[in-house]
Amino acid sequence: MKTQELLKLLEKLNLNHNSLDETTWLEIKNKLPELIEHQFNENDFLQKNIELGYQEMQNVLDLIEQRDMLSRSIFDASMDIILTLDQYGQIIDLNRATEKILKINGKSVLGKKLISILPKCDFLNDLEMIITNFDTQNLDNIWGESYESILCASDGTELPVLVSMNRIELRNSIIYPLYIKDLSSEKAAALALEQSRAQMVLASKMSALGEMAGGVAHEINTPLAVIQMRTDQLLEYVEEGTLTNSVLINSLQAIESTVKRIAQIISGLRSFARDGSRDPMIIFRVSQIIEDTFSLCKEKFKSHGVALEFDLKQDADIECRPGEISQVILNLLNNSFDAIQELPEKWIKIELNKIANLILIRVTDSGKGITPENQKKLMQPFFTTKEIGKGTGLGLSISRGLIESHHGKLTFDNLSQNTSFLISLPLHQIKD
């Protein structure tokens, strides 16, 4: 209000002073100093407000600068590749990890297209397609999603990477923040783990082969003896001149059957001994796997008075690696064989059942089970109840791993009156 009053007085002063009456002059004379002082005070107030506003703005700018410095520090401290591209694929910003991993100079590549400074690779092909065809392609499914790809460093080194990218629309432009994780170390660790696992599987196989070596020799020697006997008989008949067609046919048929028996044993042994960890899954008859496995140890069990019982009525085809399933079954059989050697009643039974989309293989022996304490440790690596030198303690642990790699389960049946293990396998593998 006082400011308005001052303005009105000043308007009066703008008039011809000769036209001002004494009353007006007195009004101006009395009020003008007060109003001028108020105006000065008001200006001072405004000045102080301006100064406070400036200080507040400066504080905000300092805070923004601090946050920017913190963000930059985190940005550069990241061990993964972080960079930002503009709508033309040109590099706007990148962190130190990007320079180190991709072997590029950050300052020299700013403003350049990523596809122009790095060798061609799967990821850059994808990136070029995304940026070039954004307006014509539905790419909503890629923003914020991670996927694996291959990115090449400037020296041509191929890097397995996990890529996550986004698209941000600014007022006058579009930017593409990229987050790329180098998976080289993880892949190397996974490979080392897989190699270690393969070595453990091989060790378990060699142990099983060692345990059944004598039995395999007996398995082959027995049919060879049959062939030798039949051959001697044929030679004797020829020397005596008493060889007839029927005797010849019968002998040759017996020899042929025995040769097939030997071939089956050798085939089973070869299949078991080879490394099939990288083999593709195939459709295979479960009963055939069991029969091939038994061919490696049947005579050994027979010679030690171990009765073998079979119940293979519910047969089925499953998607699997037959050699690995055979290894698990043989390990269970060997464990049963060792466990019942001192028992008066020695028998091993294998059952095959099918329930819905599962195949169940049960191996039971005449033993009276396993103590609750040992049940907790059964599947642990290097745990064994066998005498020193008679087991690696890896068999059951590896067997469980092999079955689980088939999306199945290997369990001990603690409800059975005898020692019983159950293998459950899906008929078809789940596609990861």
DAVENMO-V920750 format. One record per residue. N is the residue number from 1. RES is the residue in three letters. SS is DSSP state (~ for helix, > for strand, _ for the rest). OMEGA is omega in whole degrees, -180 to 180 (999 if undefined). Layout:
BEGIN
n=N res=RES ss=SS omega=OMEGA
n=N res=RES ss=SS omega=OMEGA
END
This chain:
BEGIN
n=1 res=MET ss=_ omega=-180
n=2 res=LYS ss=~ omega=177
n=3 res=THR ss=~ omega=178
n=4 res=GLN ss=~ omega=177
n=5 res=GLU ss=~ omega=179
n=6 res=LEU ss=~ omega=180
n=7 res=LEU ss=~ omega=179
n=8 res=LYS ss=~ omega=178
n=9 res=LEU ss=~ omega=179
n=10 res=LEU ss=~ omega=176
n=11 res=GLU ss=~ omega=178
n=12 res=LYS ss=~ omega=178
n=13 res=LEU ss=~ omega=178
n=14 res=ASN ss=~ omega=177
n=15 res=LEU ss=_ omega=176
n=16 res=ASN ss=_ omega=-176
n=17 res=HIS ss=~ omega=179
n=18 res=ASN ss=~ omega=-178
n=19 res=SER ss=~ omega=-179
n=20 res=LEU ss=_ omega=177
n=21 res=ASP ss=_ omega=-176
n=22 res=GLU ss=~ omega=-179
n=23 res=THR ss=~ omega=180
n=24 res=THR ss=~ omega=178
n=25 res=TRP ss=~ omega=178
n=26 res=LEU ss=~ omega=178
n=27 res=GLU ss=~ omega=-180
n=28 res=ILE ss=~ omega=-179
n=29 res=LYS ss=~ omega=-176
n=30 res=ASN ss=~ omega=-173
n=31 res=LYS ss=~ omega=-174
n=32 res=LEU ss=~ omega=179
n=33 res=PRO ss=~ omega=-180
n=34 res=GLU ss=~ omega=-178
n=35 res=LEU ss=~ omega=178
n=36 res=ILE ss=~ omega=177
n=37 res=GLU ss=~ omega=177
n=38 res=HIS ss=~ omega=-179
n=39 res=GLN ss=~ omega=176
n=40 res=PHE ss=~ omega=178
n=41 res=ASN ss=~ omega=180
n=42 res=GLU ss=~ omega=177
n=43 res=ASN ss=~ omega=178
n=44 res=ASP ss=~ omega=177
n=45 res=PHE ss=~ omega=178
n=46 res=LEU ss=~ omega=179
n=47 res=GLN ss=~ omega=179
n=48 res=LYS ss=~ omega=177
n=49 res=ASN ss=~ omega=178
n=50 res=ILE ss=~ omega=179
n=51 res=GLU ss=~ omega=178
n=52 res=LEU ss=~ omega=178
n=53 res=GLY ss=~ omega=178
n=54 res=TYR ss=~ omega=179
n=55 res=GLN ss=~ omega=178
n=56 res=GLU ss=~ omega=177
n=57 res=MET ss=~ omega=179
n=58 res=GLN ss=~ omega=177
n=59 res=ASN ss=~ omega=178
n=60 res=VAL ss=~ omega=179
n=61 res=LEU ss=~ omega=177
n=62 res=ASP ss=~ omega=179
n=63 res=LEU ss=~ omega=177
n=64 res=ILE ss=~ omega=179
n=65 res=GLU ss=~ omega=178
n=66 res=GLN ss=~ omega=178
n=67 res=ARG ss=~ omega=177
n=68 res=ASP ss=~ omega=178
n=69 res=MET ss=~ omega=178
n=70 res=LEU ss=~ omega=179
n=71 res=SER ss=~ omega=180
n=72 res=ARG ss=~ omega=179
n=73 res=SER ss=~ omega=178
n=74 res=ILE ss=~ omega=179
n=75 res=PHE ss=~ omega=-178
n=76 res=ASP ss=~ omega=-180
n=77 res=ALA ss=~ omega=-179
n=78 res=SER ss=_ omega=178
n=79 res=MET ss=_ omega=-178
n=80 res=ASP ss=_ omega=-180
n=81 res=ILE ss=> omega=173
n=82 res=ILE ss=> omega=177
n=83 res=LEU ss=> omega=-179
n=84 res=THR ss=> omega=179
n=85 res=LEU ss=> omega=173
n=86 res=ASP ss=> omega=-175
n=87 res=GLN ss=_ omega=178
n=88 res=TYR ss=_ omega=-180
n=89 res=GLY ss=_ omega=180
n=90 res=GLN ss=> omega=-177
n=91 res=ILE ss=> omega=176
n=92 res=ILE ss=> omega=-177
n=93 res=ASP ss=> omega=177
n=94 res=LEU ss=> omega=-180
n=95 res=ASN ss=_ omega=-176
n=96 res=ARG ss=~ omega=180
n=97 res=ALA ss=~ omega=178
n=98 res=THR ss=~ omega=178
n=99 res=GLU ss=~ omega=-176
n=100 res=LYS ss=~ omega=-175
n=101 res=ILE ss=~ omega=-178
n=102 res=LEU ss=~ omega=177
n=103 res=LYS ss=_ omega=179
n=104 res=ILE ss=_ omega=176
n=105 res=ASN ss=_ omega=-173
n=106 res=GLY ss=~ omega=-177
n=107 res=LYS ss=~ omega=-175
n=108 res=SER ss=~ omega=-176
n=109 res=VAL ss=~ omega=178
n=110 res=LEU ss=_ omega=-178
n=111 res=GLY ss=_ omega=179
n=112 res=LYS ss=_ omega=177
n=113 res=LYS ss=> omega=-180
n=114 res=LEU ss=~ omega=-178
n=115 res=ILE ss=~ omega=-179
n=116 res=SER ss=~ omega=-176
n=117 res=ILE ss=~ omega=180
n=118 res=LEU ss=_ omega=177
n=119 res=PRO ss=_ omega=178
n=120 res=LYS ss=_ omega=179
n=121 res=CYS ss=_ omega=-177
n=122 res=ASP ss=~ omega=-177
n=123 res=PHE ss=~ omega=-179
n=124 res=LEU ss=~ omega=175
n=125 res=ASN ss=~ omega=178
n=126 res=ASP ss=~ omega=-178
n=127 res=LEU ss=~ omega=179
n=128 res=GLU ss=~ omega=178
n=129 res=MET ss=~ omega=-178
n=130 res=ILE ss=~ omega=-177
n=131 res=ILE ss=~ omega=-177
n=132 res=THR ss=~ omega=-171
n=133 res=ASN ss=_ omega=-175
n=134 res=PHE ss=_ omega=-175
n=135 res=ASP ss=_ omega=-176
n=136 res=THR ss=_ omega=-177
n=137 res=GLN ss=_ omega=174
n=138 res=ASN ss=_ omega=-174
n=139 res=LEU ss=_ omega=-177
n=140 res=ASP ss=_ omega=-175
n=141 res=ASN ss=_ omega=-177
n=142 res=ILE ss=_ omega=-175
n=143 res=TRP ss=> omega=179
n=144 res=GLY ss=_ omega=179
n=145 res=GLU ss=_ omega=180
n=146 res=SER ss=> omega=176
n=147 res=TYR ss=> omega=-180
n=148 res=GLU ss=> omega=180
n=149 res=SER ss=> omega=178
n=150 res=ILE ss=> omega=177
n=151 res=LEU ss=> omega=-180
n=152 res=CYS ss=> omega=171
n=153 res=ALA ss=_ omega=-177
n=154 res=SER ss=_ omega=179
n=155 res=ASP ss=_ omega=177
n=156 res=GLY ss=_ omega=179
n=157 res=THR ss=_ omega=179
n=158 res=GLU ss=> omega=-178
n=159 res=LEU ss=> omega=170
n=160 res=PRO ss=> omega=-174
n=161 res=VAL ss=> omega=172
n=162 res=LEU ss=> omega=-171
n=163 res=VAL ss=> omega=171
n=164 res=SER ss=> omega=-179
n=165 res=MET ss=> omega=-180
n=166 res=ASN ss=_ omega=179
n=167 res=ARG ss=_ omega=-178
n=168 res=ILE ss=> omega=178
n=169 res=GLU ss=> omega=174
n=170 res=LEU ss=_ omega=-176
n=171 res=ARG ss=_ omega=-176
n=172 res=ASN ss=_ omega=-176
n=173 res=SER ss=_ omega=177
n=174 res=ILE ss=> omega=176
n=175 res=ILE ss=> omega=-179
n=176 res=TYR ss=> omega=173
n=177 res=PRO ss=> omega=-180
n=178 res=LEU ss=> omega=174
n=179 res=TYR ss=> omega=-174
n=180 res=ILE ss=> omega=-179
n=181 res=LYS ss=> omega=177
n=182 res=ASP ss=> omega=-178
n=183 res=LEU ss=_ omega=-175
n=184 res=SER ss=~ omega=-179
n=185 res=SER ss=~ omega=180
n=186 res=GLU ss=~ omega=179
n=187 res=LYS ss=~ omega=179
n=188 res=ALA ss=~ omega=178
n=189 res=ALA ss=~ omega=178
n=190 res=ALA ss=~ omega=178
n=191 res=LEU ss=~ omega=178
n=192 res=ALA ss=~ omega=178
n=193 res=LEU ss=~ omega=179
n=194 res=GLU ss=~ omega=178
n=195 res=GLN ss=~ omega=178
n=196 res=SER ss=~ omega=178
n=197 res=ARG ss=~ omega=180
n=198 res=ALA ss=~ omega=179
n=199 res=GLN ss=~ omega=178
n=200 res=MET ss=~ omega=177
n=201 res=VAL ss=~ omega=179
n=202 res=LEU ss=~ omega=178
n=203 res=ALA ss=~ omega=178
n=204 res=SER ss=~ omega=179
n=205 res=LYS ss=~ omega=-179
n=206 res=MET ss=~ omega=177
n=207 res=SER ss=~ omega=179
n=208 res=ALA ss=~ omega=178
n=209 res=LEU ss=~ omega=178
n=210 res=GLY ss=~ omega=-180
n=211 res=GLU ss=~ omega=-175
n=212 res=MET ss=~ omega=-176
n=213 res=ALA ss=~ omega=179
n=214 res=GLY ss=~ omega=180
n=215 res=GLY ss=~ omega=179
n=216 res=VAL ss=~ omega=177
n=217 res=ALA ss=~ omega=178
n=218 res=HIS ss=~ omega=179
n=219 res=GLU ss=~ omega=-178
n=220 res=ILE ss=~ omega=-179
n=221 res=ASN ss=~ omega=-179
n=222 res=THR ss=~ omega=178
n=223 res=PRO ss=~ omega=176
n=224 res=LEU ss=~ omega=177
n=225 res=ALA ss=~ omega=177
n=226 res=VAL ss=~ omega=179
n=227 res=ILE ss=~ omega=179
n=228 res=GLN ss=~ omega=-180
n=229 res=MET ss=~ omega=-179
n=230 res=ARG ss=~ omega=180
n=231 res=THR ss=~ omega=178
n=232 res=ASP ss=~ omega=179
n=233 res=GLN ss=~ omega=180
n=234 res=LEU ss=~ omega=178
n=235 res=LEU ss=~ omega=179
n=236 res=GLU ss=~ omega=179
n=237 res=TYR ss=~ omega=179
n=238 res=VAL ss=~ omega=180
n=239 res=GLU ss=~ omega=-179
n=240 res=GLU ss=~ omega=-178
n=241 res=GLY ss=_ omega=-177
n=242 res=THR ss=_ omega=-178
n=243 res=LEU ss=_ omega=177
n=244 res=THR ss=_ omega=180
n=245 res=ASN ss=~ omega=-179
n=246 res=SER ss=~ omega=178
n=247 res=VAL ss=~ omega=180
n=248 res=LEU ss=~ omega=-179
n=249 res=ILE ss=~ omega=180
n=250 res=ASN ss=~ omega=-179
n=251 res=SER ss=~ omega=180
n=252 res=LEU ss=~ omega=177
n=253 res=GLN ss=~ omega=178
n=254 res=ALA ss=~ omega=179
n=255 res=ILE ss=~ omega=179
n=256 res=GLU ss=~ omega=179
n=257 res=SER ss=~ omega=-180
n=258 res=THR ss=~ omega=177
n=259 res=VAL ss=~ omega=177
n=260 res=LYS ss=~ omega=177
n=261 res=ARG ss=~ omega=178
n=262 res=ILE ss=~ omega=180
n=263 res=ALA ss=~ omega=178
n=264 res=GLN ss=~ omega=180
n=265 res=ILE ss=~ omega=-179
n=266 res=ILE ss=~ omega=179
n=267 res=SER ss=~ omega=178
n=268 res=GLY ss=~ omega=179
n=269 res=LEU ss=~ omega=180
n=270 res=ARG ss=~ omega=179
n=271 res=SER ss=~ omega=-179
n=272 res=PHE ss=~ omega=-172
n=273 res=ALA ss=~ omega=-176
n=274 res=ARG ss=_ omega=176
n=275 res=ASP ss=_ omega=-178
n=276 res=GLY ss=_ omega=-175
n=277 res=SER ss=_ omega=-179
n=278 res=ARG ss=_ omega=178
n=279 res=ASP ss=_ omega=175
n=280 res=PRO ss=_ omega=174
n=281 res=MET ss=_ omega=178
n=282 res=ILE ss=> omega=176
n=283 res=ILE ss=> omega=-175
n=284 res=PHE ss=> omega=180
n=285 res=ARG ss=> omega=-177
n=286 res=VAL ss=~ omega=-180
n=287 res=SER ss=~ omega=179
n=288 res=GLN ss=~ omega=177
n=289 res=ILE ss=~ omega=-179
n=290 res=ILE ss=~ omega=-179
n=291 res=GLU ss=~ omega=178
n=292 res=ASP ss=~ omega=180
n=293 res=THR ss=~ omega=179
n=294 res=PHE ss=~ omega=-180
n=295 res=SER ss=_ omega=-179
n=296 res=LEU ss=_ omega=-175
n=297 res=CYS ss=_ omega=-175
n=298 res=LYS ss=~ omega=-178
n=299 res=GLU ss=~ omega=177
n=300 res=LYS ss=~ omega=180
n=301 res=PHE ss=~ omega=-179
n=302 res=LYS ss=~ omega=-178
n=303 res=SER ss=~ omega=178
n=304 res=HIS ss=_ omega=175
n=305 res=GLY ss=_ omega=179
n=306 res=VAL ss=_ omega=180
n=307 res=ALA ss=> omega=179
n=308 res=LEU ss=> omega=179
n=309 res=GLU ss=> omega=-178
n=310 res=PHE ss=> omega=171
n=311 res=ASP ss=> omega=-173
n=312 res=LEU ss=_ omega=-175
n=313 res=LYS ss=_ omega=-178
n=314 res=GLN ss=_ omega=-178
n=315 res=ASP ss=_ omega=179
n=316 res=ALA ss=_ omega=171
n=317 res=ASP ss=> omega=177
n=318 res=ILE ss=> omega=175
n=319 res=GLU ss=> omega=-172
n=320 res=CYS ss=> omega=166
n=321 res=ARG ss=_ omega=-173
n=322 res=PRO ss=~ omega=-179
n=323 res=GLY ss=~ omega=-180
n=324 res=GLU ss=~ omega=177
n=325 res=ILE ss=~ omega=177
n=326 res=SER ss=~ omega=179
n=327 res=GLN ss=~ omega=180
n=328 res=VAL ss=~ omega=-180
n=329 res=ILE ss=~ omega=-179
n=330 res=LEU ss=~ omega=178
n=331 res=ASN ss=~ omega=178
n=332 res=LEU ss=~ omega=179
n=333 res=LEU ss=~ omega=179
n=334 res=ASN ss=~ omega=178
n=335 res=ASN ss=~ omega=178
n=336 res=SER ss=~ omega=-180
n=337 res=PHE ss=~ omega=-179
n=338 res=ASP ss=~ omega=-174
n=339 res=ALA ss=~ omega=-173
n=340 res=ILE ss=_ omega=-176
n=341 res=GLN ss=_ omega=-176
n=342 res=GLU ss=_ omega=-179
n=343 res=LEU ss=_ omega=178
n=344 res=PRO ss=_ omega=178
n=345 res=GLU ss=_ omega=-176
n=346 res=LYS ss=_ omega=177
n=347 res=TRP ss=> omega=176
n=348 res=ILE ss=> omega=-179
n=349 res=LYS ss=> omega=175
n=350 res=ILE ss=> omega=-178
n=351 res=GLU ss=> omega=180
n=352 res=LEU ss=> omega=-180
n=353 res=ASN ss=> omega=179
n=354 res=LYS ss=> omega=177
n=355 res=ILE ss=> omega=-178
n=356 res=ALA ss=_ omega=-179
n=357 res=ASN ss=_ omega=-180
n=358 res=LEU ss=> omega=171
n=359 res=ILE ss=> omega=-177
n=360 res=LEU ss=> omega=177
n=361 res=ILE ss=> omega=-179
n=362 res=ARG ss=> omega=176
n=363 res=VAL ss=> omega=-177
n=364 res=THR ss=> omega=176
n=365 res=ASP ss=> omega=-175
n=366 res=SER ss=_ omega=176
n=367 res=GLY ss=_ omega=-175
n=368 res=LYS ss=_ omega=175
n=369 res=GLY ss=_ omega=-178
n=370 res=ILE ss=_ omega=-178
n=371 res=THR ss=_ omega=179
n=372 res=PRO ss=~ omega=180
n=373 res=GLU ss=~ omega=-179
n=374 res=ASN ss=~ omega=178
n=375 res=GLN ss=~ omega=-179
n=376 res=LYS ss=_ omega=-175
n=377 res=LYS ss=_ omega=-170
n=378 res=LEU ss=_ omega=-173
n=379 res=MET ss=_ omega=179
n=380 res=GLN ss=_ omega=178
n=381 res=PRO ss=_ omega=175
n=382 res=PHE ss=_ omega=174
n=383 res=PHE ss=_ omega=179
n=384 res=THR ss=_ omega=175
n=385 res=THR ss=_ omega=-179
n=386 res=LYS ss=_ omega=177
n=387 res=GLU ss=_ omega=179
n=388 res=ILE ss=_ omega=-180
n=389 res=GLY ss=_ omega=-178
n=390 res=LYS ss=_ omega=179
n=391 res=GLY ss=_ omega=-180
n=392 res=THR ss=_ omega=-175
n=393 res=GLY ss=_ omega=-178
n=394 res=LEU ss=_ omega=-171
n=395 res=GLY ss=~ omega=-176
n=396 res=LEU ss=~ omega=179
n=397 res=SER ss=~ omega=179
n=398 res=ILE ss=~ omega=179
n=399 res=SER ss=~ omega=178
n=400 res=ARG ss=~ omega=179
n=401 res=GLY ss=~ omega=179
n=402 res=LEU ss=~ omega=179
n=403 res=ILE ss=~ omega=179
n=404 res=GLU ss=~ omega=175
n=405 res=SER ss=_ omega=174
n=406 res=HIS ss=_ omega=-177
n=407 res=HIS ss=_ omega=178
n=408 res=GLY ss=_ omega=-179
n=409 res=LYS ss=> omega=172
n=410 res=LEU ss=> omega=-176
n=411 res=THR ss=> omega=173
n=412 res=PHE ss=> omega=-179
n=413 res=ASP ss=_ omega=-178
n=414 res=ASN ss=_ omega=177
n=415 res=LEU ss=_ omega=-179
n=416 res=SER ss=_ omega=176
n=417 res=GLN ss=_ omega=178
n=418 res=ASN ss=_ omega=178
n=419 res=THR ss=> omega=-172
n=420 res=SER ss=> omega=175
n=421 res=PHE ss=> omega=-177
n=422 res=LEU ss=> omega=174
n=423 res=ILE ss=> omega=175
n=424 res=SER ss=> omega=-176
n=425 res=LEU ss=> omega=174
n=426 res=PRO ss=> omega=178
n=427 res=LEU ss=_ omega=-180
n=428 res=HIS ss=_ omega=-177
n=429 res=GLN ss=_ omega=176
n=430 res=ILE ss=_ omega=180
n=431 res=LYS ss=_ omega=-179
n=432 res=ASP ss=_ omega=999
END
